[in-house]
Amino acid sequence: MNPHDLPSAGELVESVREWLQNDVLASTQGRLQYHARVAINVLSIVERELALGAEHEVRHRDRLRQLGLVDDVELATAIRSGDLDDRMDEVRSLVWQSVRDKLAVANPKYLASP
């Protein structure tokens, strides 16, 4: 339950992104148009993080727990010390899934590439 009234943070971000995309971008050129495109991309990332972030956090925490770890610092320490050498397939899987989740937020187009 969200304690804040509407519009939500996601809806606000979406409104600004759509305004930039539909109004500002079409009526600008050069440097300002480039910066509008950058802002649109940034707001798109924020939208995806708002939509997916909580789920990704739970999944990442669950993957770490399967290795007996609580955070990325412990993961890095265990990898450096060799404590997980006998579980490298699981480590690779965790890292790969985490990278996929990050790409789903940062730039999902990369997930569709061959």
N, CA, C and O of each residue as an XYZ file, in Angstrom:
456
protein
N       0.842     -1.181      0.000
C       0.000      0.000      0.000
C       0.884      1.239      0.000
O       1.775      1.383      0.837
N       0.629      2.113     -0.931
C       1.408      3.346     -1.059
C       0.782      4.428     -0.177
O      -0.403      4.728     -0.322
N       1.571      5.025      0.743
C       1.016      6.047      1.621
C       0.829      7.404      0.944
O       0.279      8.328      1.544
N       1.280      7.525     -0.291
C       1.202      8.808     -0.997
C       0.011      8.823     -1.942
O      -0.411      7.788     -2.458
N      -0.514     10.010     -2.153
C      -1.630     10.171     -3.068
C      -1.156     10.059     -4.507
O       0.042     10.085     -4.790
N      -2.115      9.935     -5.405
C      -1.814      9.913     -6.824
C      -1.510     11.323     -7.299
O      -2.055     12.274     -6.738
N      -0.694     11.497     -8.274
C      -0.038     10.470     -9.072
C       1.161      9.864     -8.343
O       1.781     10.494     -7.486
N       1.458      8.639     -8.707
C       2.601      7.940     -8.114
C       3.896      8.480     -8.713
O       3.881      9.221     -9.696
N       5.003      8.099     -8.107
C       6.315      8.508     -8.637
C       6.477      8.018    -10.076
O       6.972      8.748    -10.935
N       6.064      6.797    -10.328
C       6.167      6.254    -11.684
C       5.333      7.032    -12.684
O       5.764      7.272    -13.811
N       4.139      7.424    -12.268
C       3.268      8.200    -13.159
C       3.835      9.589    -13.423
O       3.726     10.105    -14.535
N       4.437     10.190    -12.410
C       5.066     11.501    -12.597
C       6.237     11.413    -13.572
O       6.375     12.243    -14.470
N       7.068     10.405    -13.385
C       8.214     10.217    -14.277
C       7.727      9.965    -15.700
O       8.264     10.521    -16.658
N       6.712      9.128    -15.829
C       6.158      8.835    -17.156
C       5.631     10.105    -17.830
O       5.849     10.310    -19.024
N       4.944     10.950    -17.075
C       4.398     12.189    -17.638
C       5.502     13.103    -18.159
O       5.388     13.655    -19.254
N       6.556     13.262    -17.389
C       7.664     14.120    -17.824
C       8.346     13.515    -19.049
O       8.669     14.226    -20.000
N       8.567     12.184    -19.022
C       9.203     11.529    -20.176
C       8.351     11.706    -21.427
O       8.875     12.027    -22.494
N       7.042     11.500    -21.303
C       6.165     11.646    -22.468
C       6.148     13.085    -22.981
O       6.129     13.304    -24.192
N       6.156     14.062    -22.086
C       6.193     15.456    -22.498
C       7.475     15.751    -23.273
O       7.443     16.393    -24.323
N       8.600     15.276    -22.745
C       9.868     15.468    -23.453
C       9.828     14.799    -24.818
O      10.261     15.376    -25.816
N       9.307     13.581    -24.856
C       9.296     12.787    -26.077
C       8.343     13.369    -27.120
O       8.677     13.437    -28.303
N       7.162     13.785    -26.681
C       6.123     14.197    -27.623
C       6.139     15.690    -27.953
O       5.751     16.080    -29.054
N       6.581     16.524    -27.018
C       6.520     17.968    -27.238
C       7.901     18.604    -27.408
O       8.153     19.296    -28.395
N       8.780     18.372    -26.458
C      10.074     19.042    -26.468
C      10.958     18.529    -27.601
O      11.545     19.324    -28.336
N      11.057     17.229    -27.745
C      11.958     16.645    -28.742
C      11.613     17.125    -30.153
O      12.502     17.454    -30.938
N      10.336     17.161    -30.462
C       9.905     17.541    -31.810
C      10.137     19.022    -32.108
O      10.244     19.412    -33.270
N      10.215     19.838    -31.073
C      10.339     21.288    -31.308
C      11.735     21.819    -31.000
O      11.919     23.028    -30.862
N      12.702     20.942    -30.894
C      14.070     21.373    -30.628
C      15.005     20.761    -31.655
O      14.628     19.896    -32.445
N      16.218     21.235    -31.613
C      17.239     20.668    -32.502
C      18.605     20.833    -31.850
O      18.750     21.510    -30.832
N      19.586     20.211    -32.450
C      20.960     20.364    -31.991
C      21.175     19.883    -30.565
O      20.698     18.824    -30.157
N      21.908     20.697    -29.829
C      22.325     20.337    -28.466
C      21.129     20.106    -27.544
O      21.115     19.146    -26.774
N      20.139     20.974    -27.619
C      18.964     20.831    -26.762
C      18.207     19.547    -27.078
O      17.733     18.870    -26.166
N      18.090     19.211    -28.337
C      17.420     17.969    -28.718
C      18.208     16.758    -28.203
O      17.624     15.790    -27.717
N      19.530     16.822    -28.316
C      20.371     15.736    -27.789
C      20.138     15.569    -26.287
O      19.962     14.449    -25.807
N      20.135     16.671    -25.550
C      19.925     16.590    -24.105
C      18.513     16.109    -23.763
O      18.317     15.431    -22.754
N      17.546     16.452    -24.583
C      16.187     15.933    -24.383
C      16.170     14.421    -24.551
O      15.519     13.717    -23.779
N      16.888     13.913    -25.563
C      16.974     12.454    -25.765
C      17.643     11.768    -24.566
O      17.202     10.710    -24.117
N      18.706     12.383    -24.062
C      19.381     11.833    -22.881
C      18.415     11.801    -21.701
O      18.341     10.800    -20.989
N      17.680     12.883    -21.489
C      16.721     12.940    -20.382
C      15.621     11.896    -20.548
O      15.200     11.280    -19.569
N      15.157     11.695    -21.768
C      14.143     10.655    -22.034
C      14.689      9.286    -21.656
O      13.997      8.494    -21.017
N      15.930      9.006    -22.048
C      16.538      7.718    -21.701
C      16.690      7.555    -20.193
O      16.435      6.478    -19.655
N      17.101      8.616    -19.515
C      17.247      8.556    -18.060
C      15.909      8.275    -17.404
O      15.815      7.424    -16.519
N      14.881      8.978    -17.827
C      13.556      8.774    -17.243
C      13.015      7.378    -17.550
O      12.307      6.797    -16.728
N      13.338      6.843    -18.713
C      12.936      5.467    -19.045
C      13.597      4.470    -18.103
O      12.966      3.502    -17.678
N      14.857      4.702    -17.777
C      15.564      3.836    -16.823
C      14.902      3.923    -15.457
O      14.695      2.904    -14.799
N      14.568      5.139    -15.028
C      13.908      5.317    -13.729
C      12.576      4.584    -13.717
O      12.245      3.930    -12.727
N      11.808      4.678    -14.791
C      10.524      3.967    -14.874
C      10.714      2.459    -14.724
O       9.989      1.804    -13.975
N      11.695      1.919    -15.440
C      11.925      0.475    -15.360
C      12.413      0.071    -13.978
O      12.026     -0.982    -13.471
N      13.260      0.896    -13.360
C      13.729      0.562    -12.020
C      12.579      0.597    -11.011
O      12.493     -0.260    -10.132
N      11.710      1.578    -11.140
C      10.544      1.637    -10.252
C       9.656      0.405    -10.432
O       9.121     -0.129     -9.460
N       9.505     -0.038    -11.676
C       8.642     -1.180    -11.969
C       9.269     -2.514    -11.577
O       8.564     -3.417    -11.127
N      10.583     -2.651    -11.741
C      11.243     -3.951    -11.579
C      12.159     -4.058    -10.367
O      12.512     -5.163     -9.956
N      12.545     -2.935     -9.796
C      13.573     -2.927     -8.762
C      13.290     -3.797     -7.561
O      14.169     -4.535     -7.115
N      12.086     -3.729     -7.026
C      11.767     -4.514     -5.827
C      11.845     -6.015     -6.121
O      12.379     -6.781     -5.318
N      11.317     -6.427     -7.264
C      11.375     -7.841     -7.658
C      12.818     -8.286     -7.867
O      13.203     -9.374     -7.438
N      13.608     -7.454     -8.518
C      15.018     -7.790     -8.747
C      15.772     -7.907     -7.430
O      16.615     -8.789     -7.271
N      15.472     -7.024     -6.490
C      16.127     -7.070     -5.184
C      15.829     -8.382     -4.465
O      16.732     -8.999     -3.899
N      14.584     -8.806     -4.484
C      14.208    -10.076     -3.845
C      14.909    -11.244     -4.520
O      15.448    -12.119     -3.843
N      14.908    -11.265     -5.842
C      15.550    -12.370     -6.561
C      17.048    -12.417     -6.293
O      17.617    -13.493     -6.111
N      17.685    -11.253     -6.269
C      19.127    -11.216     -6.014
C      19.434    -11.703     -4.599
O      20.353    -12.495     -4.392
N      18.673    -11.233     -3.649
C      18.867    -11.669     -2.263
C      18.674    -13.175     -2.131
O      19.422    -13.831     -1.405
N      17.671    -13.738     -2.830
C      17.434    -15.185     -2.796
C      18.600    -15.955     -3.411
O      19.002    -17.000     -2.898
N      19.140    -15.433     -4.514
C      20.284    -16.112     -5.145
C      21.501    -16.088     -4.224
O      22.224    -17.079     -4.119
N      21.726    -14.952     -3.556
C      22.845    -14.874     -2.606
C      22.644    -15.859     -1.454
O      23.586    -16.533     -1.037
N      21.426    -15.938     -0.948
C      21.137    -16.868      0.166
C      21.418    -18.312     -0.221
O      21.881    -19.098      0.605
N      21.140    -18.664     -1.472
C      21.410    -20.028     -1.923
C      22.892    -20.366     -1.819
O      23.260    -21.534     -1.691
N      23.737    -19.347     -1.874
C      25.176    -19.547     -1.709
C      25.616    -19.314     -0.265
O      26.803    -19.399      0.048
N      24.654    -19.021      0.615
C      24.983    -18.774      2.017
C      25.550    -17.395      2.280
O      26.289    -17.196      3.244
N      25.207    -16.435      1.424
C      25.746    -15.081      1.518
C      24.616    -14.082      1.746
O      23.452    -14.365      1.459
N      24.979    -12.898      2.272
C      23.952    -11.893      2.523
C      24.032    -10.686      1.590
O      23.041     -9.975      1.424
N      25.190    -10.443      0.978
C      25.289     -9.281      0.101
C      26.429     -9.461     -0.892
O      27.157    -10.453     -0.862
N      26.561     -8.473     -1.771
C      27.582     -8.538     -2.820
C      28.997     -8.434     -2.266
O      29.938     -8.957     -2.863
N      29.153     -7.765     -1.133
C      30.476     -7.680     -0.506
C      30.926     -9.076     -0.091
O      32.069     -9.462     -0.334
N      30.029     -9.831      0.534
C      30.373    -11.218      0.916
C      30.646    -12.065     -0.309
O      31.555    -12.896     -0.297
N      29.871    -11.868     -1.372
C      30.107    -12.618     -2.612
C      31.500    -12.333     -3.155
O      32.245    -13.259     -3.477
N      31.850    -11.066     -3.257
C      33.169    -10.698     -3.777
C      34.280    -11.252     -2.895
O      35.286    -11.750     -3.399
N      34.101    -11.169     -1.592
C      35.107    -11.679     -0.654
C      35.268    -13.190     -0.812
O      36.386    -13.706     -0.823
N      34.148    -13.886     -0.932
C      34.192    -15.354     -1.074
C      34.838    -15.756     -2.402
O      35.575    -16.740     -2.459
N      34.569    -15.011     -3.450
C      35.189    -15.314     -4.743
C      36.696    -15.093     -4.658
O      37.479    -15.943     -5.082
N      37.101    -13.940     -4.106
C      38.536    -13.635     -4.001
C      39.279    -14.650     -3.139
O      40.417    -15.009     -3.441
N      38.643    -15.107     -2.075
C      39.313    -16.030     -1.162
C      39.318    -17.468     -1.676
O      40.030    -18.320     -1.145
N      38.520    -17.732     -2.712
C      38.439    -19.096     -3.242
C      37.420    -19.963     -2.528
O      37.313    -21.155     -2.817
N      36.666    -19.381     -1.592
C      35.687    -20.163     -0.831
C      34.575    -20.744     -1.696
O      33.910    -21.695     -1.285
N      34.364    -20.191     -2.877
C      33.287    -20.672     -3.746
C      33.810    -21.377     -4.991
O      33.054    -21.629     -5.930
N      35.100    -21.695     -5.001
C      35.686    -22.332     -6.187
C      34.968    -23.618     -6.576
O      34.871    -23.934     -7.762
N      34.472    -24.351     -5.612
C      33.788    -25.609     -5.903
C      32.320    -25.379     -6.306
O      31.605    -26.337     -6.601
N      31.876    -24.131     -6.319
C      30.484    -23.797     -6.680
C      30.446    -22.745     -7.793
O      29.508    -21.952     -7.878
N      31.475    -22.750     -8.642
C      31.578    -21.701     -9.656
C      30.413    -21.695    -10.645
O      30.053    -20.629    -11.144
N      29.819    -22.838    -10.941
C      28.648    -22.839    -11.826
C      27.512    -22.038    -11.200
O      26.822    -21.291    -11.893
N      27.317    -22.193     -9.893
C      26.276    -21.431     -9.194
C      26.630    -19.947     -9.151
O      25.757    -19.096     -9.319
N      27.894    -19.637     -8.929
C      28.341    -18.241     -8.895
C      28.116    -17.594    -10.262
O      27.576    -16.491    -10.349
N      28.528    -18.281    -11.324
C      28.326    -17.752    -12.679
C      26.849    -17.509    -12.961
O      26.476    -16.485    -13.534
N      26.022    -18.449    -12.556
C      24.583    -18.308    -12.758
C      24.041    -17.096    -12.012
O      23.252    -16.331    -12.566
N      24.456    -16.915    -10.760
C      24.020    -15.764     -9.978
C      24.440    -14.472    -10.666
O      23.630    -13.560    -10.833
N      25.692    -14.397    -11.059
C      26.197    -13.176    -11.685
C      25.480    -12.927    -13.007
O      25.087    -11.796    -13.292
N      25.306    -13.959    -13.810
C      24.638    -13.817    -15.102
C      23.198    -13.323    -14.914
O      22.752    -12.420    -15.623
N      22.486    -13.907    -13.975
C      21.103    -13.482    -13.733
C      21.052    -12.045    -13.219
O      20.143    -11.293    -13.569
N      22.008    -11.669    -12.402
C      22.061    -10.298    -11.906
C      22.348     -9.315    -13.037
O      21.763     -8.233    -13.088
N      23.239     -9.687    -13.932
C      23.546     -8.829    -15.087
C      22.303     -8.688    -15.964
O      22.004     -7.592    -16.437
N      21.586     -9.769    -16.185
C      20.352     -9.710    -16.982
C      19.338     -8.768    -16.337
O      18.693     -7.984    -17.032
N      19.193     -8.839    -15.015
C      18.268     -7.939    -14.324
C      18.705     -6.484    -14.485
O      17.873     -5.604    -14.703
N      20.009     -6.233    -14.379
C      20.513     -4.866    -14.541
C      20.266     -4.361    -15.960
O      19.890     -3.205    -16.157
N      20.477     -5.223    -16.939
C      20.218     -4.828    -18.324
C      18.734     -4.581    -18.575
O      18.375     -3.701    -19.358
N      17.871     -5.350    -17.917
C      16.429     -5.147    -18.069
C      16.027     -3.742    -17.644
O      15.042     -3.198    -18.143
N      16.784     -3.157    -16.729
C      16.524     -1.787    -16.287
C      17.309     -0.796    -17.140
O      16.738      0.167    -17.651
N      18.595     -1.019    -17.297
C      19.462     -0.040    -17.967
C      19.181      0.068    -19.461
O      19.075      1.172    -19.995
N      19.060     -1.067    -20.136
C      18.820     -1.057    -21.576
C      18.345     -2.439    -22.027
O      19.152     -3.268    -22.448
N      17.040     -2.685    -21.940
C      16.527     -4.019    -22.280
C      16.754     -4.437    -23.723
O      16.632     -5.617    -24.050
N      17.083     -3.482    -24.597
C      17.380     -3.831    -25.986
C      18.558     -4.793    -26.077
O      18.603     -5.643    -26.966
N      19.504     -4.660    -25.164
C      20.673     -5.541    -25.176
C      20.302     -6.993    -24.898
O      21.019     -7.901    -25.320
N      19.208     -7.226    -24.203
C      18.770     -8.603    -23.936
C      18.219     -9.260    -25.197
O      18.238    -10.485    -25.318
N      17.740     -8.473    -26.113
C      17.163     -9.016    -27.349
C      18.214     -9.246    -28.428
O      17.925     -9.856    -29.457
N      19.435     -8.758    -28.197
C      20.489     -8.923    -29.196
C      20.917    -10.376    -29.289
O      20.897    -11.107    -28.298
N      21.310    -10.792    -30.507
C      21.729    -12.210    -30.690
C      23.008    -12.529    -29.967
O      23.482    -13.663    -30.024
